[in-house]
Amino acid sequence: MNKIDQISQKNKINNLKNKFPKSIFISALNQLRIDQLSSKIIEVMDDNLEELNLTFSYNEPKEIAIAQEGVSVLERNYNNDHVELKVKGTRKKIGQLLTLLDKKKTSN
């Protein structure tokens, strides 16, 4: 809820908090509680994201490429005989990725 700075009576604010318990009361004009709003937005967005650790041999270039499509690559570790990826994406994308990689492994 924005424009909280325009409400001078504390009981009105308390009534609004009771009526809308999940709301964040801010004042964009006065920059009040903007940090709480930002944190809540990030929290809600992160609720739909998953991280996944994957390991591929260098003989799997297509799989390595597929694993990096449509996700954020958080880490890449190159080793002598394999690469390790840590990716982050939506639950839907991670599920699609796991299904696709599983199909490729079973078809080889």
C-alpha positions, 0 to 999 in steps of 0.5 A: 500500500502506497501513500501511507504518509498521508494517513495521520491516524495510527488506528487507521493504519492498524485497521488497514494492516488487519484488513490486509495482513500481507500488504507492505505499507510504503511511502514512495514519496518519502522513501519509507519501507521501500527496502521491505518492498524490494525484499518482498518482491525478491522473495516472491520471485525466488519462490518460483526458482530452483537451483540445479547442479549438473556435471557433464563430460567434455564429450557432451557439448550439446548437453552442456549447451542445452543446460545453459539455455533459459537459465542463469548460470551461477557457477561454471567449474572446468575440471580435467575431464568434466565441467560442473554447472550450477544453474538457476531457473524457474521450476518449469524450466528446470523440470523441462531441462531435467526431462530433456537431459534424461531423454538424451541420456536414455537415447544414447 
